[in-house]
Amino acid sequence: MKRTLLCASALALGAGSAMAGGLDRSGQSVLAIFDANNTTSVSFGHVMPSVTGEDAAGNDYDVGENYQQYGFSYTNQINEQFNYSLIFDQPYGADVDYNNNPATSALGGTFADLNSRALTFVGRYKVTDRFSVFAGIKAEQVNAEVGLNGTAYRTPIALGAAAATANNTFGTSNITPQLLGANAGLAGAAAQAQAAGVLDSFLPPVPVGGGATAPASAVLANQTNGALTNFFPTGGYRFEMEDDTKPGYLIGAAYEIPDIALRFAATYHFEIEHKADTTERLLGQTIRDEVEYVTPQSLNLEFQTGIAEGTLLTAGYRWTEFSAVDVVPTALGADLVNLEDSHRYTLGVGRQFNDKFAGSITLIYEPEGEGDTVSPLGPTDGLFGVTLGMRYVNGPFNISGGINYSKLGDADAGVQDVAVASFEDNSVVGIGFKAQMKF
């Protein structure tokens, strides 16, 4: 009974993982370690977000892309005290695309495509009939492609590139994007004159041929306006991060009272350090380099207990430290991720109807973040969802299914903490299936 209800609940939860907690996808649960010995399972989920918004110019956005989730696990024992699981999942992901015209919309041409895969080996040692400890090692692979475009990104990115070029040319670090913007006339005539005076006070005149020179401020104004003009024709900013595979680790412990189907399990995933080759394209230039980043540490708390004959209560909490994830490419010089930590709470009830059928209902909640704006690459804030699960058992074979509907929290997408588009009344639907065989 306890396994039937637990698996129905766990599968339904997986169906509701869309748009959850920043880049979270699978939830990184290792509950497969508690499956019956010599058990294999495969799972599939299809997620359909509806994420729409509007910018100040009246452009409508529909940015949520459908995606699929796959999973696999195998569990067996070596002896009565030690068992193990092999688990494949896709822990993180992003599928966002703004299909509008970049030149006439705040975020047109912006997109994110992040993929990850992890293969984890977990071993569990039963200290007593009730208490066990477990640990695991994983191989985690990540790649990504991101584009930043539209009128909201044009000025800060073009000015940032122009400032970097100017500082390199003059051998200084005092030329800021804000100073270049004012010098190019973006803040009015008075600010332009003041910025030109500042630049010419510490930069020498620039040779322009034939022995003539020109004030540095005039040369930089032409270069800055050229960068602004060429931003859209050259495709905005593009970033590609190649596959990188690194090892990671987890530890955990569990307490169980089998007679009442009680289990409390805590799993801690360590932060994983990555280094990947990158390609950036900006203003007609291609910059190849590498970037160092981490995938975050996280903590899963998972609880279940029987509360009546044939009835199981489940609860869970997941914390993921996305605030520690910084991806700062060379040419861009700014963080592409910029997310807050995520917190996910779940509460569910499972009911066994007969020897073959069981069902569950699970509530999912993620609180809103503390910031006034969110990244355009994840333009929602918070979540509340309901998941229904069903499981059918026939001897050693069983199949589970779940469907989730989640209401996504309203959010203002911002660039440099300035709101540029509003996203309201959005939702996501996820469906999942899991087939399991005990040999």
N, C-alpha and C positions, 0 to 999 in steps of 0.2 A: 504493500500500500504506500509506504513512504516514498519509494523510488518512483512509482507511477505519478504521484501528485507532484513531486519535486521536479521531475523532468518536464511535465506539462507547463509548470510555472516558469522554469528556466528558459524554455524555448520561447514562450510568449514574450518574456522580457527581451530576448534577443531580437524579436521582430520589431520592437519599439526603440531601437537604438539610433534611429536617424536623427541627425542634427544635434546629437546629445553632447553636452559638455565640451564645447570647443571642437576638437578633432576626434573625440572618442567615437569608436565604432563597436568593437566587440565586447567591451567591458572587462576583458582579460580574466574572466572567471576560470578557475581551475577545479571546479566541482566535479569534473570527469574523474578525478582521483578517487571519488567515492562510489563510482559505478561498480556493478558486479564484475567479478573477474572474467577475463577473456571476452570483453564487450567492445564492439566497434560501433561508432556512430558517424554519420555524415549529416551536415545541415546546409540549408540554403535559405537566404532571405532576399526579398525584393522590396526596396524602399522607394516611396514616391512622395517627395516633398513638394509642397506648394508654398513658395516663398516669393511674394510679390511686394513691390514698393513703388515709390514715386519720388522724383527729385524736384527741386524748386522750379525748374523750367517746364515741369509738366510731363516729363518722360516717364513712362511706365516700365517697370522691370519685372521680369519673371525669371528668377535666377536659380531655382532649385533643380538640380539634375537628378534623375532616377539613377540608382546604383544597386549592385548586388553584393551580398555578403556570403562567404563560403566558410565552412568549418569542418574539422575532422578530429576525432579522438579515438584512441585505443587504450584500454585499461586491462591490466593483468597483474597477477601476484607472483612473487618468487617463493615466498613461504607465508605462513599465517601472520607474520608480523610486518612483512614488507611487501608493498605493491607499488605499481608505477603507472603513469599515463604518458602517452605521446599526444600532444595537442597542436593542431594547426589552426590559426585564426588570423584575422586582419584587424589589428588593434586600432589603427588610426586611418583617417581618410578625409578628403574634401572633394566635392564636386559642385562648383559654383561657376556660373557663366552669365555675364551681362552682354546680351547680343545687340545692344543699341549702337547707334553711330557715335564713335568717340568724340567727334568734333562738335556735336550738338547736345551731348548729354553728360552728366557729371561722372558717370562710371562706365559708359559704353566701352566695350573691349576688354574690360577687367574679367579675369577668370582665375580659378585655382583648381588644380588636379593633383591631389596627393594620394599616393598608394602605399600600403605597407603590408608586410607578411611576416608572420612569426611562427617558428616551429619550436615547441617547448617540450622538454622532458622533465617530468615531475616524479619524485620518489617520496613515498610516505612510509613512516615507521610508526607502528602502533606501540606506544609506551605501555599502555594498559588497554583494557576493553573500551575505555571511555576517552582516553586522551591520546592524541597522535600529533606528530610533527611532520612537516614536509618541506622540501626545498626543490628548486628546479633551475635548470639552465636553458637558455633559449638562444636561437639565432634569429635576429630581427633585421629585416631589409626594408628600406624606405627610399622612395624617389618622389620627385615633385616637379610640376611645371606651373608657373604663375605668370600672369600678365596684369600689369597695372596701366590703365588707360582712361581716357575721358577728361573732361575739363577740370575735374577736381584734382586729378593727379598731374596734369600737364605742368602747371606752374611750379609746384614744389620739387618735382623730379627734374625738370629741365633746369631750374635754378640751382639745384644741388649739384647736377653734373657740370654746369658752367662754373660754379664756385670751385669745385675740385680741380677742374682744368686750369683755372686762373691761378689758384694757389700753387699748383705744380709749376706753372710757367714762370711765376715771379718768385718762387722759392719762399713763400710765406704761408701762414695759416690764418691770416687776419681777414681774408675776403669771405664773407658769409653770404649765403643765399639771400638773406633779407637785404643786405647792402647792395647786392647786384640787382635785385628786383627794384629797389628804389632808384638806383642809378639808371635803370632802363626805362623809368617813367611809369612804373606800375602803381606808384602811390601818389602821383601828382607832381606838378612842376616844382613846388617848394621842396619837397622831399628829394626830388631828383637833383636839384642844385646842391643840397646839403650833402647827399651821398657822393656826388662827383667831387666835391671839395675834400671829403674824407679820403677817398681813394687816391686823389692826386697828391695828398699830403704825405703819403708813405710809399707810393709807387712811382718809379721813374717814367719819363715819357717813353713812348714805344716807337722804334724806327719803322717808317712806312715806305721806305724806298727813296732813292735819289738824295740821300742825306737828310731827308726831312723826318720829323718826329710828330707824334700826335699825343695828346694827353691820354694817360692810361684809362681814365674814366670813359673817354669816347670810344676807344678800342673795345673795352669790356662791354659797353652798351651795345655795340654792334654784335659782338659774340653772343651776348645774352639773348638778344632778340632773334638771332639766328637759331639758337637752341629752342626757343619757344616756337618759332615758326616750323621747325623741322620735326617737332615731337610727334605730331599725328602722321605725317607722310612716312616716317620711318617705323611706324607700328607701335609707338609708345615704348613701354618698358617690358622686356621679356626675360624670364629667369627659368633656367632648366637645371635641376639637380639630379645627377645620375644616381643609379642604384648604389647603396652602401649597406653592407651587411656587417653587423657587430654582435658580439655576445652580450647577453644580459642574464640577470639572476633574480630569483624570488625565494622568499621564505614564508612559512606559515605554520599555523597550529590549529587544531580543532578539538572540541569537546563534544562528546555524543552520549546520549542515553537512548539506546536502540529501542527499548520497550515502549517509549512514548514518541519515537521518531524525532527526538530533539537533536539538533546539531547547531553548534556555533563555530564558524570557521573564519579566521582572519588571514589574509594574504597580503604581503607587502612586495611590490615590484620595485626593484632598484632602478634609478636613473641610468640610461644607456648613452654613452658618448659616441657620436658619429662624426666622421669627416668625409665629405663627398666632393667630387669634381663638379664644377659649375660652369655654365655658359650664360652670360648676360648680353643682351642686345639693347642698345640705347643710342639714339641719334646717329644711326648708321655705323656705329662701332660695335665690335664683338669683343667681349672681355672674357677670357677663360682663366679660372682660378679655382680655389676650393673654399669650402665653408665648413666651420665646425659648429655643431649644435648637439642638443641632447633630446632624447625622448623622455618624457617625465616620469618621476617616481609616482607611485600610486598606492592606495590602500583600499582593499575590499573587505567589508564585514558582511557575512552572509549567515542568516539565522533561519531555522525552521523548527517547528514543534507541532506535535499533534494536539488538537484542542478538543476533539470529540472523535468518536468512532468514525473512521473514514474521512476525517476532515483535518487539513493541515494548514497552519499559519506560516507564512514566509515573510521575511523582512530583509532589507539590505541597505548598505550605504557604500558609496564609492567616492573617494577623493582623488583628484588627479592634479598635480602641480604644473599646470600649463603656463603659469607665470614665469617658470624657469626656462621655457623654451624660447630661444632667440635665434633667428636665422637672419644674419646680417651680411648680405652679399657685398662684394667689393665696390662695384660701380654705384649701386643704390645707396649704400651707406646707412641704411635704416632697417629696422626689424620688420620682416615680412609677416610674423606671426601675431605678436601683440595681443595675447589672450590672458584672461584672468583664470585662476584656479577654478576647477569645476567640482560641484557637489551633487551627487545623485542619490535620491532616497526612493526605496520601493517598499510596498506593503501589499501582500497578496493572500488569497485564500484558495486552497485546492480542495476538491471534493471528489471522492471515488463513488461513481454511480453503481458499478457492478464490477465483476472480475475483468471485464474487457475495456470499459470506458471510464475516464476520469477527466475532469475539467478544472479550470482555474480562472481567476480574475485577479489582475495585478494593477495597482496604481503606481504611477511613476511621477516624481516631482524633482525639478531642478530649480533652485531659486535664481532670481535675477542677479546680475553682477552689480558692482558698485559704480562703474563708470557711466558717464553721461552718454557716451557713444560706444559703438562696437565696430569691429573690423568689417569692411565691405565684403571680405572673404568668408564671413560667417554672420550675416545680418539678422540674427535673432537673439533674444535674451531671455533665458529661462524656458521652462517646459512643464506642462502637466498632461499626462497621458493615461489611458486605460487600455489594458491588454487582456484579451480573452484567449485562453489556450484549451486544447483538447488533445487527448491521447488515447490511442487504441492499441491494445496488447493482444497478441495471438501467439502463445507459446514463447519461443525465444526471439520472435520478431515483434517490433512495435513501431508505430509511426506517430509523430506528434505534429500538431499544427497550431499556429498562433496568428492573431491579427491585432494590430495596435493602431489606435488613433491618438495623436498627441496634438495639443494646442501649443503653438510656439509663441513665446513672449514677444511683444512689440519692441522695436528697437530703432534707433537712429544710427545709420551707418556714417562713420566719420573719417575724414582724412586730416591728419595732424590735429585730432581732437575737435575738429569743426564738423558739425553735422552737414551732410550733403544729400542725404536721401532718407526717407522714412519708410519703415516696413511694419505693416499692421495686419491683424486678422489672418495669420498664417497657420498652417497645420502640416502634418505629415502622416502618411499611412504606411505601415509596414506589414508584410506578411512573411511568415517563416515556416519551414518544414524541416523535420528531423527524422531520419530513419536510423534505427538502432537494432543490432543483432548480437545476441549472446551465443557464443559458440560452445 
